[in-house]
Amino acid sequence: MSVYDCTQPATRDEGVDAAATALSTGGLVVLPTDTVYGIGAAAFDPGAVAALLAAKGRGRQSPPPVLVPAAATVAGLATDVPAAVHTLLETFWPGPLTVICRAQPTLAWDLGDTGGTVALRMPDDEVALALLARTGPLAVSSANRHGRPAATTVLEAATALGDRVEVYLDGGPSRGGVASTIIDATGPTLRIVRAGALSLDELTAVVPEITDVERPGPDGAKDGAVGP
């Protein structure tokens, strides 16, 4: 287990290099985001995704969201994306908005019991984006054990996850501290399935037809999307 101080440019590059290497060989990393800390695995490595879920103490019924380096990546991962979603992404990405879309059916990945969907987000964090630029899409869930609060510091993440994680990237205390808002875009209307950093008023100012927040489930999420 290694911890890298990513608050300084010199050690940030070293940490991103180490994290990218760990991910390429099936390892897990903890990374900062603009909301809370996340635990990440290579999205197209089923064994690594299974290890991520095991580290959190969760099963396949709670597939992790996928963080992406750019909005353009959505076209390769999702299909039948409504025009309203593209409007939201133009406004709020990078940022604390996760969108559940229909997954491209030809993708060779196994995130768990997704029901043919994928939850996508582009975080507004320099360290996370630097890592994503190196690795491509990452399966990333909140850095905590099942039923415990999400980590807002690397120490909290390391205390919860220990040596289940190979590399920890320390970006300092989370700037947001509140997980992303999750919108389900797979039905006839857009609906919020987890209240988070973006309020209903902020979202409906851009897309008025979004429906109200539903009651959250375990770890503050519904539909299996439990992420930072």
C-alpha positions as CSV (number, residue, x, y, z in Angstrom):
1,M,0.0,0.0,0.0
2,S,1.4,3.4,-1.1
3,V,0.2,6.9,-0.4
4,Y,1.2,9.8,-2.7
5,D,0.8,13.5,-1.9
6,C,-1.0,14.9,-4.9
7,T,-1.3,18.4,-3.6
8,Q,2.1,19.2,-5.0
9,P,2.9,19.0,-8.8
10,A,6.0,16.9,-8.5
11,T,4.6,14.2,-6.3
12,R,1.2,14.3,-8.1
13,D,2.9,13.1,-11.3
14,E,4.6,10.3,-9.4
15,G,1.3,9.3,-7.8
16,V,-0.7,9.3,-11.1
17,D,2.0,7.2,-12.7
18,A,1.9,4.7,-9.8
19,A,-1.9,4.6,-9.8
20,A,-2.1,4.0,-13.6
21,T,0.4,1.2,-13.3
22,A,-1.6,-0.4,-10.5
23,L,-4.8,-0.2,-12.5
24,S,-3.2,-1.7,-15.5
25,T,-2.4,-4.8,-13.5
26,G,-5.8,-5.2,-11.9
27,G,-5.1,-3.2,-8.7
28,L,-7.4,-0.8,-6.9
29,V,-6.7,2.9,-6.2
30,V,-8.2,5.6,-4.1
31,L,-8.5,8.9,-5.8
32,P,-9.9,12.4,-4.9
33,T,-12.8,13.8,-6.7
34,D,-14.7,17.1,-6.5
35,T,-17.2,15.5,-4.2
36,V,-15.8,12.7,-2.0
37,Y,-13.0,10.2,-2.3
38,G,-13.5,7.2,-4.6
39,I,-12.1,3.7,-4.9
40,G,-11.4,2.9,-8.5
41,A,-10.7,-0.1,-10.8
42,A,-10.2,-0.4,-14.6
43,A,-13.7,-0.5,-16.0
44,F,-12.9,-3.2,-18.5
45,D,-11.2,-5.5,-16.1
46,P,-14.0,-7.7,-14.6
47,G,-11.7,-9.2,-11.9
48,A,-10.7,-5.7,-10.7
49,V,-14.3,-4.6,-10.6
50,A,-15.2,-7.7,-8.5
51,A,-12.3,-6.8,-6.2
52,L,-13.6,-3.2,-5.9
53,L,-17.0,-4.5,-4.8
54,A,-15.4,-7.0,-2.4
55,A,-13.3,-4.2,-0.9
56,K,-16.4,-2.2,-0.2
57,G,-18.4,-5.3,1.1
58,R,-21.0,-4.9,-1.6
59,G,-22.3,-7.4,-4.2
60,R,-23.0,-7.4,-7.9
61,Q,-26.4,-5.8,-7.2
62,S,-24.6,-2.5,-6.6
63,P,-22.6,-1.9,-9.8
64,P,-20.1,1.0,-9.6
65,P,-20.5,4.2,-11.7
66,V,-17.9,4.9,-14.3
67,L,-15.8,8.1,-14.3
68,V,-14.8,9.4,-17.7
69,P,-12.1,11.9,-18.8
70,A,-14.3,13.8,-21.2
71,A,-18.0,14.2,-22.2
72,A,-17.1,12.9,-25.7
73,T,-16.5,9.5,-24.0
74,V,-20.2,9.1,-23.4
75,A,-20.9,8.3,-27.0
76,G,-18.7,5.2,-26.8
77,L,-20.2,3.9,-23.5
78,A,-23.9,4.8,-23.8
79,T,-26.7,4.6,-26.4
80,D,-30.0,6.4,-26.8
81,V,-28.8,9.4,-24.8
82,P,-31.6,12.0,-24.7
83,A,-30.9,15.5,-26.0
84,A,-31.7,16.8,-22.5
85,V,-28.8,14.8,-21.1
86,H,-26.4,16.4,-23.5
87,T,-27.6,19.8,-22.3
88,L,-27.0,18.8,-18.7
89,L,-23.5,17.6,-19.5
90,E,-22.6,20.8,-21.4
91,T,-23.7,22.7,-18.3
92,F,-22.5,20.6,-15.4
93,W,-19.6,18.5,-16.6
94,P,-17.0,18.4,-15.3
95,G,-18.9,18.4,-12.0
96,P,-21.0,16.6,-9.4
97,L,-23.6,15.1,-11.8
98,T,-23.9,11.4,-12.5
99,V,-26.2,10.2,-15.3
100,I,-27.6,6.7,-15.7
101,C,-27.8,5.8,-19.4
102,R,-28.4,2.7,-21.5
103,A,-25.0,1.0,-22.0
104,Q,-23.7,0.2,-25.4
105,P,-24.6,-3.4,-25.8
106,T,-21.3,-4.4,-27.5
107,L,-19.1,-3.4,-24.6
108,A,-16.9,-6.1,-23.2
109,W,-17.1,-5.3,-19.5
110,D,-18.9,-6.6,-16.4
111,L,-19.7,-4.0,-13.8
112,G,-22.3,-6.2,-12.0
113,D,-26.0,-6.5,-12.3
114,T,-26.6,-3.3,-14.3
115,G,-29.7,-4.2,-16.2
116,G,-28.0,-2.9,-19.3
117,T,-27.3,0.6,-17.9
118,V,-24.3,2.5,-16.9
119,A,-23.9,5.5,-14.5
120,L,-21.4,8.1,-15.9
121,R,-19.7,11.1,-14.5
122,M,-16.8,13.4,-15.3
123,P,-15.3,14.7,-12.1
124,D,-14.1,18.3,-11.7
125,D,-10.7,17.4,-10.0
126,E,-7.3,17.8,-11.5
127,V,-5.9,14.6,-10.0
128,A,-8.8,12.5,-11.1
129,L,-8.8,13.9,-14.6
130,A,-5.1,13.4,-14.9
131,L,-5.5,9.8,-14.0
132,L,-8.5,9.3,-16.3
133,A,-6.5,10.8,-19.2
134,R,-3.9,8.0,-18.6
135,T,-6.3,5.1,-18.1
136,G,-9.6,5.8,-19.8
137,P,-12.9,5.0,-18.0
138,L,-12.7,3.8,-14.4
139,A,-15.2,2.1,-12.3
140,V,-15.3,4.2,-9.2
141,S,-17.4,3.9,-6.1
142,S,-17.3,5.9,-2.9
143,A,-14.3,5.1,-0.8
144,N,-15.9,3.5,2.2
145,R,-17.1,0.1,3.5
146,H,-20.8,-0.7,3.0
147,G,-23.1,1.2,5.3
148,R,-20.3,3.7,6.4
149,P,-20.0,7.4,5.5
150,A,-18.0,8.2,2.3
151,A,-14.4,9.3,2.9
152,T,-13.7,13.0,2.6
153,T,-9.9,12.6,3.3
154,V,-7.4,10.0,2.2
155,L,-6.9,9.0,5.9
156,E,-10.6,8.1,6.2
157,A,-10.3,6.1,3.0
158,A,-7.2,4.3,4.2
159,T,-8.7,3.6,7.6
160,A,-11.8,2.0,5.9
161,L,-10.1,0.1,3.1
162,G,-6.5,-0.6,4.2
163,D,-4.4,-2.8,2.1
164,R,-7.3,-3.8,-0.1
165,V,-6.1,-0.8,-2.1
166,E,-2.7,-0.7,-3.8
167,V,-2.3,3.1,-4.3
168,Y,-3.8,6.1,-2.4
169,L,-3.8,9.5,-4.1
170,D,-4.0,12.2,-1.4
171,G,-5.6,15.4,-2.9
172,G,-6.3,17.0,0.5
173,P,-9.7,17.2,2.1
174,S,-12.6,16.9,-0.4
175,R,-13.8,20.3,-1.6
176,G,-17.4,19.2,-1.8
177,G,-17.9,16.6,0.8
178,V,-21.4,15.7,-0.7
179,A,-21.7,13.0,-3.3
180,S,-22.9,13.7,-6.8
181,T,-26.5,14.1,-7.8
182,I,-27.7,11.0,-9.8
183,I,-30.2,11.3,-12.6
184,D,-31.8,8.3,-14.3
185,A,-32.1,9.0,-18.1
186,T,-33.2,5.5,-19.1
187,G,-37.0,6.1,-18.7
188,P,-39.5,8.3,-20.5
189,T,-38.6,11.3,-18.3
190,L,-35.4,12.3,-16.5
191,R,-35.7,11.7,-12.7
192,I,-33.4,12.3,-9.8
193,V,-32.6,9.0,-8.0
194,R,-30.1,10.5,-5.5
195,A,-30.1,14.0,-4.1
196,G,-26.5,15.3,-4.0
197,A,-24.3,18.3,-4.6
198,L,-26.5,19.7,-7.4
199,S,-30.0,20.8,-6.3
200,L,-33.2,20.2,-8.1
201,D,-33.5,24.0,-8.7
202,E,-30.1,24.1,-10.4
203,L,-31.0,21.2,-12.6
204,T,-34.5,22.3,-13.6
205,A,-33.2,25.7,-14.5
206,V,-31.4,23.9,-17.4
207,V,-33.9,21.1,-18.0
208,P,-37.3,21.9,-16.5
209,E,-38.8,18.4,-17.1
210,I,-36.6,16.7,-14.5
211,T,-38.8,15.0,-11.9
212,D,-38.3,15.4,-8.1
213,V,-36.0,13.5,-5.8
214,E,-37.0,9.9,-4.8
215,R,-36.2,8.4,-1.5
216,P,-32.5,7.2,-1.5
217,G,-31.5,3.7,-0.7
218,P,-28.4,2.3,1.0
219,D,-25.4,4.6,0.9
220,G,-27.7,7.3,-0.5
221,A,-28.3,5.8,-3.9
222,K,-30.9,3.9,-5.9
223,D,-30.7,1.7,-9.0
224,G,-27.4,0.3,-7.9
225,A,-25.4,3.5,-8.6
226,V,-23.3,4.2,-5.6
227,G,-20.5,6.6,-6.4
228,P,-18.7,9.8,-5.5
